[in-house]
Each structure stands twice: as C-alpha cells, then as structure tokens.
Amino acid sequence: MVTINDGCSDNSSFPHASSRPTAELMELQDALSTLGSVQTFHVQDEIHATRENEKSLFLFTEGNFTCIRASDGLVISSIHAPMIYGIAECLRPRGGWFLKAQELCQGRVIPASQAFEMFTEKQLWHSVAITLSWYIQVVTYREEHLIGVTAYVMVRNKLLELNLLAPETRANVNVADYIQERTQLARSTIMAILGELRRGDYVEIKRGKLMGIKHLPKEY
C-alpha cells in the first residue's frame, strides 16, 4: 500500500467564478448581441472558430463546454457561459483548440470581421484585452498543476477542481473519466490512486461519482 503524507488540502489557487471579468464580458456581449445569427448546438458538437476561409466568434449566454486540444483531444479546461469564444483564434489563426458542447444550448455566431469592426467603433479593445488575459490565466493554471508534477498531484488537483462544480453537475460526471480526459494518465494509475484515497477515507466516491472531499493530502 502506498503511504500518503499528510498535509492541508488547498484550492486557493484554483480559478473561481469571482475572478471572471464579468463587467467586460457583459460589455462585449451587449455590443455583439445584434450581429450574426443564432444557432443551436447539441451535446458533443464541436465548435471551431476557424474553418477553411471562415472566421467566426461565438457568443454564448447559456451552456457548459470543454476546451479541447486539437492535436490529441486533451481537455484543457471546462468553461461555462456567459462567454465569447474565438477572439484569439481569429486574430492569430492556428487551430490549436476548439470547444465541445456539454449540453443543448444556443449561441450567436458572428463573422470575425464584423465583430472586430464593432470593437474598434465602440472602443472595446481594452475589454477584449482583459477578457483574453483571464483566458490566459485559466490555461496557465492548468499548466501549473499538470506539468512537472507527480501522478498523485495531478489526480489531487483534478479532484479539487471537480469538487468546485455545482453538485447537480458533479452528479453526472464520472471521476475517473474526468481525470483521464484532463491528464491523459493511464486509467489503472488513476484508479489505484482513487482506491487509496477511498480506503484512507479522504474522499467519498459512489458509483464513480465524487460525493465529497474530506481532506486531500498534498503528497503520497
């Protein structure tokens, strides 16, 4: 059996909803609300900002999504509306990542050229910069918690992240799937660590769903 070294569980560095630039997002949302057209997106639909010669921004006021790395399908982050997707991708096209809808929702699809003209006309590029800075922080947070750390630390960080989701959302998420999609660790490694945590009464998992965290040691 693996020995777990005790320590305080800490999720203070996790990005919370309160850090989201709400005022700037609302300002951009208001400016874009009459442009483009409304489309319906179904569960598992892929949403790409750039396709062939088309560049589009997507304005969502509802829905939950995952950000997927195009090269290997790694889940970079989970994100929920309100949100605007596609600004960075249309400014500097690379096709490095895309969104995947996690529930049925509607969104406004706006040609990037129209959106950028509106940003200039209404002097909104400062709000754009603040919004993009927040997205950079989300990606940076992921790198800080997954690069150059042990498998246990990866699992621990993803458990803390999962625990921040609303209970009704968490009830539909398989713990092992959530961790594997976001770390690409071997499933056997994930299950072994989760088994140790359950036997030590550190976490409560029922039928594959995370019910709660009692205390997560910092290291094995």
matplotlib code that plots the C-alpha trace (Angstrom):
import matplotlib.pyplot as plt

x = [0.0, 1.2, 1.9, 0.2, 2.0, -0.5, -0.8, -3.5, -5.7, -5.6, -7.6, -6.9, -5.0, -7.9, -9.7, -13.1, -16.2, -15.5, -12.3, -14.1, -14.2, -17.9, -18.2, -16.0, -17.8, -21.2, -19.9, -18.7, -21.8, -24.0, -22.0, -22.3, -25.9, -27.4, -24.7, -24.6, -27.1, -28.4, -27.6, -28.4, -25.6, -26.2, -24.3, -20.8, -21.0, -17.5, -17.3, -14.4, -13.6, -11.7, -12.8, -11.3, -11.7, -14.3, -13.5, -16.3, -16.8, -19.3, -21.3, -22.9, -25.2, -26.0, -24.4, -21.4, -18.4, -15.0, -11.9, -10.2, -6.6, -7.0, -3.7, -4.6, -8.1, -6.8, -9.4, -7.7, -10.4, -14.2, -15.9, -19.5, -21.4, -21.5, -18.5, -17.1, -15.1, -12.9, -11.2, -7.7, -8.2, -9.4, -6.7, -3.9, -5.3, -3.7, -6.5, -4.9, -8.1, -11.8, -14.9, -17.2, -20.8, -21.7, -25.4, -28.0, -27.7, -27.9, -25.2, -24.8, -22.3, -20.7, -18.3, -15.0, -14.6, -17.9, -17.0, -13.6, -15.1, -17.6, -14.8, -13.0, -16.1, -17.1, -13.5, -13.8, -10.3, -9.4, -12.3, -11.1, -7.6, -8.9, -11.1, -8.2, -6.0, -8.4, -8.4, -4.6, -4.8, -7.1, -4.6, -1.7, -3.4, -3.7, 0.0, 1.0, -1.0, -0.1, 3.5, 6.4, 4.3, 3.6, 0.6, -0.8, -0.6, -2.4, -5.2, -5.4, -5.7, -8.4, -10.3, -10.2, -11.3, -14.1, -15.3, -15.8, -18.5, -22.2, -23.5, -26.0, -23.3, -20.9, -23.6, -23.4, -19.6, -17.5, -14.5, -12.0, -13.2, -12.9, -9.3, -8.2, -9.6, -7.7, -4.4, -4.1, -2.8, -3.3, -6.6, -5.0, -2.9, -5.9, -8.0, -5.1, -4.8, -8.5, -8.6, -6.0, -7.8, -11.1, -9.6, -8.0, -11.4, -10.0, -12.7, -16.2, -16.9, -20.1, -20.9, -18.0, -19.2, -17.4, -19.7, -17.3, -13.7, -12.9, -9.2, -6.7, -3.0, -0.6, 1.7, 1.8]
y = [0.0, 3.5, 5.7, 9.1, 12.0, 14.3, 18.0, 20.6, 20.5, 23.8, 25.0, 28.7, 28.9, 27.5, 30.0, 30.8, 32.3, 35.5, 36.0, 36.1, 39.6, 39.8, 43.5, 43.3, 40.2, 41.9, 45.0, 42.8, 40.8, 43.9, 45.1, 41.8, 40.9, 42.1, 40.7, 37.4, 34.7, 32.3, 28.6, 25.6, 23.3, 19.8, 17.7, 16.8, 19.3, 20.6, 24.4, 25.8, 29.5, 29.0, 26.7, 26.9, 30.6, 31.4, 33.1, 33.4, 34.5, 32.6, 34.4, 32.1, 33.3, 29.7, 26.3, 24.3, 23.5, 21.8, 23.3, 20.5, 20.5, 19.7, 17.7, 14.9, 15.5, 16.5, 18.5, 21.8, 23.2, 23.3, 26.6, 27.9, 30.7, 33.7, 33.6, 34.7, 32.1, 32.8, 36.2, 34.9, 32.1, 34.6, 37.2, 34.6, 31.5, 28.3, 25.8, 24.6, 24.1, 24.0, 23.9, 20.9, 21.5, 19.5, 20.3, 21.6, 25.3, 28.2, 30.7, 33.6, 33.1, 36.3, 36.9, 37.9, 40.9, 42.4, 41.8, 43.4, 46.4, 46.8, 46.6, 49.4, 51.5, 51.3, 51.4, 48.0, 46.6, 47.3, 45.0, 42.4, 42.5, 42.0, 39.1, 37.4, 37.9, 35.9, 33.1, 33.1, 32.7, 29.7, 28.0, 28.9, 27.4, 24.1, 24.1, 24.9, 21.9, 19.3, 20.0, 18.6, 17.1, 13.5, 11.5, 11.8, 15.6, 15.6, 13.5, 15.6, 18.8, 17.4, 16.2, 19.7, 21.2, 18.7, 19.4, 23.1, 22.1, 22.5, 19.3, 18.7, 18.9, 16.8, 14.1, 13.4, 13.3, 10.1, 10.8, 8.6, 9.9, 13.5, 13.0, 10.9, 13.4, 16.2, 14.5, 11.5, 9.4, 5.7, 4.6, 2.0, 4.7, 6.9, 4.0, 2.9, 6.5, 6.9, 3.5, 4.5, 7.8, 6.0, 3.4, 6.2, 7.9, 11.0, 11.1, 9.8, 8.2, 6.3, 4.6, 6.5, 10.0, 12.3, 12.9, 14.9, 15.5, 15.2, 16.0, 15.7, 15.3, 17.3, 14.3, 10.5]
z = [0.0, -0.8, 2.2, 2.0, 3.6, 5.3, 4.6, 4.2, 1.1, -0.7, -3.6, -3.1, -6.4, -8.4, -10.7, -9.2, -10.8, -9.0, -11.0, -14.3, -15.9, -15.8, -16.5, -19.6, -20.8, -20.5, -22.3, -25.2, -25.2, -25.4, -28.4, -30.2, -29.3, -32.7, -35.0, -36.8, -36.4, -33.7, -34.0, -31.8, -30.6, -29.4, -26.8, -28.1, -31.1, -31.9, -32.2, -34.3, -34.7, -38.0, -40.8, -44.2, -45.1, -42.4, -39.1, -36.5, -32.9, -30.8, -28.2, -25.5, -22.8, -21.7, -21.7, -20.5, -22.6, -22.6, -24.3, -26.3, -27.7, -31.3, -31.6, -29.2, -27.7, -24.3, -22.3, -21.4, -19.2, -18.5, -19.0, -18.8, -20.3, -20.5, -22.7, -26.1, -28.0, -31.0, -30.5, -30.1, -32.7, -35.3, -34.6, -34.7, -36.5, -35.5, -35.0, -31.8, -29.8, -30.1, -27.9, -27.3, -26.1, -23.0, -23.2, -25.6, -26.0, -28.4, -29.4, -31.7, -34.5, -35.7, -38.6, -37.0, -39.3, -38.2, -34.5, -34.8, -36.6, -33.7, -31.1, -32.9, -33.4, -29.7, -28.4, -26.7, -27.3, -23.6, -22.6, -25.1, -23.6, -20.1, -21.3, -23.1, -20.0, -18.0, -20.5, -20.4, -16.6, -17.0, -19.3, -17.1, -14.1, -15.9, -16.8, -13.2, -11.9, -14.5, -15.8, -13.8, -11.0, -9.9, -11.0, -7.5, -7.6, -11.0, -9.6, -6.4, -8.4, -10.7, -7.7, -6.1, -9.5, -9.9, -6.3, -7.3, -9.7, -8.7, -7.0, -9.8, -12.4, -10.5, -10.1, -13.8, -14.0, -13.7, -11.6, -13.4, -16.9, -15.7, -14.6, -17.5, -20.1, -18.5, -17.7, -20.1, -17.2, -17.5, -16.2, -14.0, -12.3, -11.7, -10.3, -8.0, -6.5, -6.1, -4.4, -1.9, -1.2, -0.7, 1.7, 3.7, 3.9, 2.3, -0.4, -0.8, -4.2, -5.0, -8.3, -9.9, -8.8, -6.4, -3.4, -1.4, -0.2, 3.5, 3.3, 0.5, 1.5, -0.6, -1.4, -1.3]

ax = plt.figure().add_subplot(projection="3d")
ax.plot(x, y, z, "-o")
ax.set_aspect("equal")
plt.show()
